[in-house]
Amino acid sequence: MGAALNRALHDAVAEDPDVVVYGEDVGPLGGVFRVTDGLTSTFGEERCFDSPLAESGIVGTAIGMAMYGLRPVVEMQFDAFAYPAFEQVVSHLAKMRNRTRGAVTLPVVIRVPYGGGIGGVEHHSDSSEAYYTHTPGLRVVTPGTPADAYSMLREAIAVDDPVVFLEPKRRYWSRQAVNLPVRTEPMERSVVRRPGTDVTLIAYGPMVETALEAAEQAASEGRDIEVVDLRQLAPFDDAAVAASVRRTGRAVVVHEASVFGGYGAEVAARLTEQCFHYLEAPVLRVGGLDIPYPPPKLEEHHLPGVDRILAAVDRLQWESEWVEGRE
Amino acid sequence: MKYTDERSRPVPPLPSQEPVRLVDRHGRRHEHSSFTAPDPAVLAELHRAMVIGRRFNQQASTLARQGRLAVYPSSMGQEASQVGGVLALSERDWLFPSYRDSVAMVTHGVDPVETLTLFRGDWHSGYNPHRYRCAPQCTPLATNASHAVGLTYAARRKGRDVAALVLMGDGATSEGDAHEAYNFAAVWNTPVVFLIQNNHWAISVPVHRQSAAPTLAHKAVGYGMRGYNVDGNDAAAVHAVVKHALAEARDGGGPAIVEALTYRIDPHTNSDAPQRYRDAAEVEYWAERDPLARMEALLRNEQVVDDGLLEIYERDGEKVATAVRERMAGEDKLDPGSLFTDVYAAVPPALEQQRRGLAEELKGV
């Protein structure tokens, strides 16, 4: 996936002279995950360069650049490092089009390597999607496959909305044979990754692969599970997910982030509103514990894995208990 | 062998603690070793813009008292800083104003009614920034300063000679975003002048509780920038210093901080209670250093203007005030449907549903 993102950046920079890539360490080093590898040596410092170490300044200058016709792609290096830029994102980046009644558009992409599972120390493993998705005016997207990583990053750079592009960093090393350049489905559409009839697993970013693994295991136990990859978290394509849940009648939303007040709550609430009469059990959420991100030696207990997902699927089958619980 | 420390820029000189002054408070010329006052025609233009600006401030404050504006942060007493800085810009340059800089915007050419759209509560910004080369008026402090750095960076990449003037207050210099913008501007060597209007009070907090720097212009030195102190009630001096700083920045000399020492005569906004934090004597002291009276005295002494011309300036100010009043008299009908149109490039399905819902609600009324 990291290589696909790298190719997407190369192709975008080559095709459009207004695309600039910058951030801390993205130049000669190629980024700490090497996602910007080779950009500076191929296209020069004009197109990909190291900036001062200051996230708010990086996003703030990107806003100014976009006001004058560039299409900046900036990197935040790690999820929790982006918080100093939060005001620029919510107060300016997300609102400029609206404030100026469409006179100023900001085609800025903020690349945020996010999530855990790589043994990172504190501040290197946050799942910060809920902070961004709560902000109208932003597109928040996250690819779950290498093909999507390429296609969605190209699309994010080309679109005239600001995009928070969440890169599931533990999937940087995921491999998939992809003939590049590839164009997958439009990024605002959710996609069924695996068709099934019994339960819908709703996942995104790093959890897509885990959900697919869970579905495979469940298949060996005779359960046919559908996996939907949300892809663009905001604005949310609830129609596609609702269609899936109406077919299966059962749904589990899976994400790495803490469950309380998390993105899964939004998905569950919408599905309840839209599919209530089709549901055979409550929409369940599987996610991280409601704790600050733990140290690397304990993160496996926080992050949802196949077992926790399958346990939730099992709970959906306890139809008699739901009924028994009624007064 | 590669050395990590390849910095070779000259160390910028310490700013003088004595503000540049070209006209004293009695309207007499004041000699300065480095700066000279602009031509009489420019001095007259500065005065005219200040007369219009003052009238605009009064009219807007009245509209706020009448409830026609939700709020108005007056710049009464700061007209020289705003007008002096803006009139130093070329026709290609951009202005990045904060909420107290309506007079600067009007001087820059923004339609006076469009300038007040934000305070009237009609929309969060009432003008097309590209049309006026004026960024939306910024309410969070110092956050638009890095936008100016990015914009001038982009302009240079596109081969255009564009500089920017960022207006900020003394309180804004304490914000982290001020630091990041100064640093980016200096490292990227972009043509930005940060004009700090030190009006002595960030709402109720005096400047000595805001910063321990000898002057706010001294902050420039740490970033490798030049810093200038100027008498902010002397429009001639502000104009000369900002123009000089812009020219240096255009020539590759790097950005600069200009601290204009001025005073906010009016409250922070119409809902402020300044008597709780400052003495009437202090206000009186600054009122005696009024920027308009000073320039008028100079122009009269040197016979650049006479009663007739001054009356014309007053009438120009009155015309602006009347137009603002009249155009604001009617209650414009705002279209609730417009709430949904410019959130994203295209209205997403979920918002389209809310748009229809609101339309239904309105029909039901």
Contacts between the chains, C-beta under 8 A, distances in Angstrom:
chain1	res1	chain2	res2	distance
A	20	B	157	7.8
A	46	B	157	7.0
A	51	B	184	7.3
A	52	B	180	7.6
A	52	B	183	5.6
A	52	B	184	6.0
A	52	B	187	5.5
A	54	B	180	4.5
A	54	B	183	6.8
A	54	B	184	7.1
A	56	B	143	8.0
A	56	B	146	7.1
A	56	B	176	6.6
A	56	B	177	5.6
A	56	B	180	5.2
A	57	B	146	5.1
A	57	B	149	7.8
A	57	B	177	7.6
A	57	B	180	3.4
A	57	B	181	6.6
A	57	B	183	6.8
A	57	B	184	4.7
A	59	B	146	8.0
A	60	B	143	6.7
A	60	B	145	7.5
A	60	B	146	2.8
A	60	B	147	5.9
A	60	B	149	7.4
A	60	B	150	6.7
A	60	B	177	6.7
A	60	B	180	6.8
A	60	B	181	6.8
A	60	B	184	7.9
A	61	B	146	5.0
A	61	B	147	7.4
A	61	B	149	5.1
A	61	B	150	3.5
A	61	B	153	6.6
A	61	B	184	5.6
A	61	B	188	8.0
A	62	B	150	6.1
A	63	B	146	7.5
A	63	B	147	5.0
A	63	B	150	6.1
A	64	B	146	6.6
A	64	B	147	3.8
A	64	B	148	6.0
A	64	B	149	6.0
A	64	B	150	2.4
A	64	B	151	3.8
A	64	B	152	7.5
A	64	B	153	7.1
A	64	B	154	6.8
A	65	B	150	4.1
A	65	B	151	6.9
A	65	B	153	6.1
A	65	B	154	4.2
A	66	B	150	7.6
A	66	B	154	7.9
A	67	B	129	7.1
A	67	B	135	7.3
A	67	B	147	6.6
A	67	B	150	7.3
A	67	B	151	5.3
A	67	B	154	7.6
A	68	B	150	7.6
A	68	B	151	4.7
A	68	B	154	3.7
A	68	B	155	5.4
A	68	B	158	7.2
A	68	B	162	7.8
A	69	B	154	6.3
A	69	B	158	6.6
A	70	B	154	4.6
A	70	B	157	7.0
A	72	B	150	7.8
A	84	B	176	7.3
A	87	B	140	6.4
A	87	B	143	6.1
A	87	B	177	7.5
A	88	B	143	6.4
A	88	B	146	7.5
A	88	B	177	7.8
A	91	B	140	5.4
A	91	B	143	6.4
A	92	B	143	6.3
A	92	B	144	7.5
A	92	B	147	7.2
A	95	B	124	7.1
A	96	B	136	7.3
A	97	B	342	5.2
A	97	B	343	7.2
A	97	B	344	7.5
A	97	B	345	7.7
A	98	B	124	7.1
A	98	B	342	5.0
A	98	B	343	5.6
A	99	B	123	7.3
A	99	B	124	4.1
A	99	B	125	4.3
A	99	B	136	5.2
A	100	B	125	5.7
A	100	B	128	6.7
A	100	B	129	5.9
A	100	B	136	6.1
A	100	B	342	7.8
A	101	B	123	6.8
A	101	B	128	8.0
A	101	B	338	7.6
A	101	B	341	8.0
A	101	B	342	5.4
A	102	B	341	7.2
A	102	B	342	4.3
A	103	B	128	4.1
A	103	B	129	6.2
A	103	B	130	6.2
A	103	B	131	7.7
A	104	B	129	5.5
A	104	B	130	7.2
A	104	B	136	7.7
A	105	B	345	6.9
A	136	B	343	5.6
A	137	B	343	5.5
A	137	B	344	7.0
A	139	B	344	7.3
A	159	B	345	6.8
A	160	B	345	4.4
A	161	B	344	5.2
A	161	B	345	5.2
A	188	B	348	7.2
A	235	B	344	6.8
A	235	B	348	3.7
A	235	B	349	7.7
A	235	B	350	5.7
A	235	B	351	6.9
A	236	B	350	6.3
A	237	B	349	7.5
A	238	B	350	6.7
A	239	B	349	6.7
